[in-house]
């Protein structure tokens, strides 16, 4: 994605927000290269930036810091499947919620 210079402040803010959120949740620690144990598995990272359109039509920048572990010597030992709900299952859940008594709540997990 090509970003104009006028958006550089927004991009920096977006990346800072992502980084602070990950640090706050304890996803990683910042260490000096001298203090990293020899047995540690160190991953490289890169930024993935995207323009998102909000429900009100306003555009905003969204940044994600992603790990680059394709060179990791033990990557095959880490399970990576992440199950997601199918469209059919989504519609069944919505139909059940519409026809059963009670209230239905929807939420989103930030930085999931």
C-alpha positions in Angstrom: 0.0 0.0 0.0 1.4 3.4 -0.9 0.9 6.1 1.7 1.1 9.8 1.0 3.2 12.0 3.1 0.1 13.7 4.5 -0.8 10.4 6.1 2.6 9.8 7.7 1.4 11.1 11.1 -1.7 8.9 11.0 0.4 5.9 10.0 2.8 6.5 12.8 -0.1 6.8 15.3 -1.7 3.6 13.9 1.5 1.7 14.4 2.1 3.1 17.8 -1.4 2.1 18.9 -0.8 -1.5 17.7 2.6 -1.7 19.4 1.4 -0.3 22.7 -1.6 -2.7 22.7 0.6 -5.7 22.1 3.0 -4.6 24.9 0.1 -3.9 27.3 -1.2 -7.4 26.7 2.2 -8.9 27.3 2.6 -10.4 23.8 6.3 -9.7 23.8 9.1 -7.9 25.6 11.7 -5.6 24.3 15.2 -6.8 25.1 18.8 -5.9 24.3 20.3 -8.4 21.9 23.0 -9.1 24.6 20.3 -10.3 27.2 18.5 -12.7 24.8 19.2 -16.3 25.9 21.0 -18.5 23.3 18.0 -20.9 23.4 15.4 -18.2 22.6 13.5 -18.3 19.3 13.7 -14.8 17.9 11.3 -13.8 15.1 11.5 -11.0 12.7 8.5 -8.8 12.2 7.0 -6.5 9.6 4.2 -4.0 9.4 1.0 -4.6 7.5 -0.9 -1.4 6.9 -4.3 -1.1 5.4 -7.0 1.5 4.9 -10.3 0.6 6.5 -13.7 2.2 5.9 -15.7 2.7 9.1 -19.5 2.3 9.2 -19.9 6.1 8.9 -17.9 6.1 5.6 -14.8 7.6 7.1 -11.5 6.0 6.1 -8.8 5.2 8.7 -5.4 3.5 8.7 -5.0 0.2 10.5 -1.6 -1.3 11.2 -0.7 -4.8 12.3 2.7 -6.1 13.4 3.1 -9.6 12.1 5.7 -12.2 13.0 7.9 -13.6 10.2 8.6 -17.1 11.4 9.0 -18.8 8.1 12.7 -19.2 8.8 12.2 -20.6 12.3 13.9 -24.0 12.7 11.1 -25.3 15.0 8.1 -23.8 13.1 6.7 -27.2 12.2 6.2 -28.0 15.9 3.8 -25.1 16.4 0.1 -25.9 15.6 -1.3 -23.1 13.4 -4.9 -24.0 12.5 -7.4 -21.3 13.4 -11.0 -22.4 13.0 -13.5 -19.9 11.8 -17.3 -20.3 11.6 -18.7 -21.0 8.1 -21.4 -18.9 6.5 -24.0 -21.7 7.0 -23.2 -21.9 10.7 -23.4 -18.1 11.0 -26.9 -18.2 9.5 -28.0 -21.0 11.7 -26.9 -19.1 14.8 -28.6 -16.0 13.6 -31.8 -17.9 12.9 -31.8 -19.5 16.3 -31.2 -16.2 18.0 -34.1 -14.6 16.1 -36.5 -17.4 17.1 -35.5 -18.0 20.8 -36.5 -15.8 23.7 -33.9 -13.5 25.2 -31.4 -11.0 24.0 -28.4 -11.5 21.7 -25.2 -9.6 22.1 -22.5 -9.3 19.5 -18.9 -8.3 20.3 -15.5 -7.9 18.6 -12.1 -8.7 20.0 -9.6 -6.0 19.3 -6.1 -7.2 18.2 -7.3 -10.8 17.9 
